[in-house]
């Protein structure tokens, strides 16, 4: 019997960002064994890059996956305020919950991906109907928002959000996280009794799509960052580091969009670094492997914050798959991963330290090649998304087999 699963996600391609691509690759790879449906909102992210639509639902097929785009409010301004974001999150959550109620006979298991925490509402509805529910926790959204200054720790909204998140986590059958540190954080923040429900399913990369075909010795001195340009990334120190990189042809390329673009462009202009820092903007995701393949160094800078200890961004695996040596900042998991695997250089998130790390790689081609080869080997053996989707599929199978077994053994009240 084929299992039907529904994935509820606030982001899905052609929207940009690591989570959108991860949900896409997960859904496609799960399609080898499951019938997969994705519920996602009208195209919106990054805000202002997509035209508004008033259609209640748009349905498409994406490599065997059925994708329902459910209408929600679409902010159009860069870096919208919390009040402008809330309708985008809340309306989609209500719309997805309604879809699950109307179509409850069409699926066997539901997975909701957070952040935002509002995706927990359709999950609660699915659980109330009686369907197995998996919460896919990418980070602790509330704690990170406080650390990054978006919200105040003592605000009523934070208290309500934590109460809701606690309810959701305690109602779910399973919780998946990307790292051991995040598993511990979930238990420490929302209750140690949750630990038995948590399964670690790491980030990864489609190694068929992301792979190196060029000769590293032929690359110029291009340092590349791809992905969300937001508050959690230590990108300003990377821009300032270009003042200290001595290579005349060194160029930092920032590929992507996000809330911090306008501010960082102002920083670049104020420092007179327009010839050393290029804002490429959004590009089609199919171009990312080509961009990485012709680069020299990949950047994965995370702010030095204890709330981000758990983080290993998707871009790191993509760099490694393309045999690109990396310079990373941040604490916790990303520091441990980089130093344990020797795929790049971990450094402090200040301009001088980042510049030294970049120059070390630019001036040592043999070191770059060795790190790139090691990175490619690590992701090929341990972080291919097809294998990781298999781990998630095992979580689904366990839940649905248990559910079917229990339904088969439930006594029939009309049977003598």
N, C-alpha and C positions, 0 to 999 in steps of 0.2 A: 504494500500500500504506500503510495507516494504521499509525503508530508507536505502540506501547504503552510508556508510561513509568511508573515507580514512583518516588514521592517518599517518603523516610523522614524523618520529622520528630518531634522530641520533644514538640512543641506543635501543637495544631490546635483551632480553635473547636469548641465554645463556650468553650474555655479562653481566657483573656485574654492580652494582651500583643501587642507589635508583630510578633513573629516568627510567632505563630499566625495573625494576620490576613494577614500577607504571604504565608505558605504557602497559605492559603485562596485569596486573590485570584490568586496565580500559578497554582495548580492549575486554578481555574475558567477563567481566560483561556487557559491551554494547551489546555483542552478543546475549543476551537474547531478545533484541528488534530490533537491527539493524544488517544488513549485514556489517561486519567490515573487511576492508583490511588495513594492515600495510605496509608502505614502510620504509625500514631500509637499511643501508649500509651493505656491506660485513662485516663479523665478524672481529672486530678490537680491542675493548676496554676491558681491558687495553692493550696498544700496546705491541706486542711481545708474547702474549698468544695464538694467533691463526695463523695458516698457511695462507700465501697469496693465494688468488684465482684469476683466470683470467676469470671466468665465468661472462658473462654479467648480467645474472639474475638467481637466484635460488629461487624456490617457495616451501613453506611448509605450512602445516596446523597445527595450534597450538590451541587446544581446541576450534575448530570451527572458528578460525580467520585465514584468508588467509594472509600469510606473504611473501612479495616479497623482497628478498635480492638483491639490485641493486649494481652493481660493483662500487667501488671507490678505490682510493689509500689507502693502509693500512700501516701506520707507524709501524715499528717493534722495535724501540728503546724505552726504558723506558724514560718517560718525554721528548717527542720529542719537538723540537723548534717550534715556531709559523710557520716558513716557511715550516716545515715538516707536520704540522697539516693542513695548509690551503688547500692543494690538497685533503685531506681526506674530509674536509667539503664542498669545492666548487664542486668537481666532483659529490659527492652524490646529492647535491642540483640541479645541472643541469640534472642529470640522473632522479631524481624524477620529475622534471618539465616536462621532455620529456614524462615520463610515464603518467602524468596527461593529457597532450595534446592528446596523442594517444588514451587514454581510457576515454575521457571526458564524454562519454555517460553512463559509468558504475557506476557513483557515484553521490550523491546528495549534499553532504557536505564534506568539507575538514578541518581537524585540523592539524596544524603544531606545533610542540613542540620546544620551544627555552629555553635555549641555545642548539646549537649555533645559532646566528642570521641568518646564511646562509639558514636555513630551511624556512626563509621568502620568498626566491625566488620562490620555487614551489607554495607557497601560493599566491603570486602576480600573477603568471601564472593562477592559478585556478580562482582567482577573475576576471582576464581579460576575461576568457572564460565565466564567468557569474555564477560560482558556489559560494554558501555561504562559507565563510572562517572564521574559528576560530583560533586565535593565543593563544596557551597555553604557558604562560610566567612563567617559573620556577624561573628565577632571571634576573636581569639586567646585562647581561654578560659583556658588555663593562665597566660599572662602577666597577664591581667586579674585572675584570682583571686589571684595573688601581690600585685599592686598594691593590691587592695582588702582584703588581710589575711586571706583565707579559708584560704590554705595557705602553708607556708614554702618559700622558693625552693630550699633544699637538702634537702628531704624526699625519701625514696625514691619516694613517690607522684608527685612532680613529675618526677623523672628517668624513671620508667616512662611517665608520660603523654607526655612530650616524645618519647621513643623511638617510642611508638605513633603519635603524631600525624605524626611524620616519615615513618614507614612508610606511613601512609595517604595523605599528600599525594604521596609519590613513586610510589604505586601507581595513583593516579587518572589518568584520561585528560584531564580538564579540572578546573580549579579556578575557581569564580566568587566574586568579592568585590564589595563595594558601593562601594568608593572606590579611587582611585589610591594613597592612603596605605596602605590595607590591603594592596593588592597588593605594595607595597614592603616592608611589614612581614613578609608571608609569605616573600618572597625572602630578606630579611635574617635571619630567624629560622630558617628550615628549608632554605635552600639556594637560591643565585641561579639554579641550573639550572631551578628551578620557574617562573621568570618567563614562559617561553614557553607554559606551559600555562594561565596565569591570564587570565581574561576579566573585565572590569569590567561588572557588571550592577547598576545602582544600585537603592536603595530607591525607593519611589514611593507612589502613592495612587490609589484608585478614584475618579476625578473625577466619575463619574456619581452616586456615593453621597455624596461629600463635596463640597458646593458651598454657597455662601452664597445665602440667599433673603431675609434680613432687611435692614433698612436700618441701616447702622452707627450713624447718629446716634441711634437709639432705644435702643441698648444701655446698660445700667448699667455700673458700675465693677466688673466681675467679671473676675478674673484666673484662668485655668484651666490646670491641668496634667492630662493624661490619660496613663494607661499604668502601667508597672511602678513601684512605689514601693520601690526597692531601693538598693543601696550605690553603684551607679555614678552615681546622680543627685544633684546638689547641691541637695537639697530643704530641708535644715535652714536654710541661708542664706536661702532664699526665704521660709520661715516667719518667720524673725527680721526679714526686710525689712519685714514688715507692721507692725512697730513704728514704722517711719520713713515710711510712706506717709501723707500728710496727709489724703487724701480720706476723709471720714467714712463713706461708704458702700462703700468698697473692700472686696472680699471675695475671698480666695484659696480656690479650690475644688480639692481633690486628688481626682481621679476615678480609682479603680483600687485595687489591693491589692499587697502585696508584703512582703518580709522586714522592712522598716523602719517599717511602719505603727505598731506599738505604741510604739516609741521616739519617733517623731515626734509622736505624740499626747501623750506625756508632756512633750516639749519645749513643745508648744503650751499645755498646761495650766499648766506651770511659769511660762511667760511671761504668762499671763492673756490669751491671744489667741483664746479659744474663739469670740468674736463676730466675729473677722476671718479665721479659718481654718476651713474646713469639710472634713471627711473624708467624701466622698460614698460611698466604697466601690466595689465592683464594680457595673457596670451592664451591661445588654444592649448588645452592640456596635452594634446598630441605633440606639441612642439617642445615640451619640457625635456624629454630625453635628449633631443638634438642640442638644446642649449647646454645641458649638463655635460654632454659628450665633448663639447668644444671648449669647456672651461678648464681652469687650472686648479682652483681651490673652491670648495663649497663651505658656506657659512651656515651654522646652526646656533645662533646666539639666543640664549634664554636669560631673562633677568635673574639676578641673584636674590631669589626670594624663597623662603622655606615652603610657601604654599605651592611652589612649582618644583619641589623636589622629585615628584613622580614623573616628570615629563621627559619623554623621548619623542620628538616630533617625526612625523612621517618623512619629511624632507631628508632627514639624516639617512634613512634606509635607501632613499632614491639616489642620493649622492654616492653611497657605497656601491649600489648596484651598477652605477656608471663608472666605477673604479676611480672615483674622485676623492682625494684626501680632504679631510674636513678640519675646520677650526671651530670649536664649540666653546660656549660659555654656559654657566649655570652650575647648580649643585646637584647632589643626589644621584638619580639614575643616569642622567646623561654624562656626568663626570665619571661615574663608575664604569659605564659602558665603554666610553672612549678610551680610558686608561687600560681597561682589561683586554680590549681587542687590538689596540695599537693601530686604529684606523685613521687617526688624526691627532690633533693637538688640543688639549683642553687648556684654557687660559682664563684669567680673571677678566671681568667685563669692563675693562678700562681701555681707552684708546691706545696707550703705549704698549700694553701687554698684547692686545689684539694685533697691533702692527708687527711686533716681534714674531708672533706665531705665523702671520702671513708671510713675512720675509723669509723665515726659516724654510718654509715650503717652496717659495718661489726660487730660492737660491740653491735648493738641493733636489734636482730632478730625480736622483735615485731614491731618495727618501719618499718623494711624492709617489713614485711608481710602486714602491714596496707597500706603502700604506693603502694605495688604491687597490692593489691586488688582494691585500688582506681583507679590505672592506667588501670586495666583490665575493670573496670566498665565504665570509661570514653570513651575508644575506642569502646567498644561494643555498647554503646548508641549513640555515635556521629561521629565516624570516621571509620566505616566499609566501605570497598571499594565498596561493592555492592551498598550501599546507595549513596555513593559519585558519582559513575558512573551514578546513576539515576539523580543526579543534572546536570551532564554534558549532559546526554541524553535530559533533558528538554531544555537546550540551543540549541541543535541540532534540536529538534522538533519545537521550536519556529521559527528558521530560515527557515527550509524547508517548514513548513506550510505557512509562509509568502511568500516564493518564489513561491510556487505552486499557491497560491491565486492570486498573481500578474500576473503570466503567464496565468492564466485562464481568467483574466479580461482585458488583453491587447487586444485592438481592432484589428481585422483582416483587414489589408488594402485592401484585395480583396473582403471583404463582403459588400454588398450593404445595 
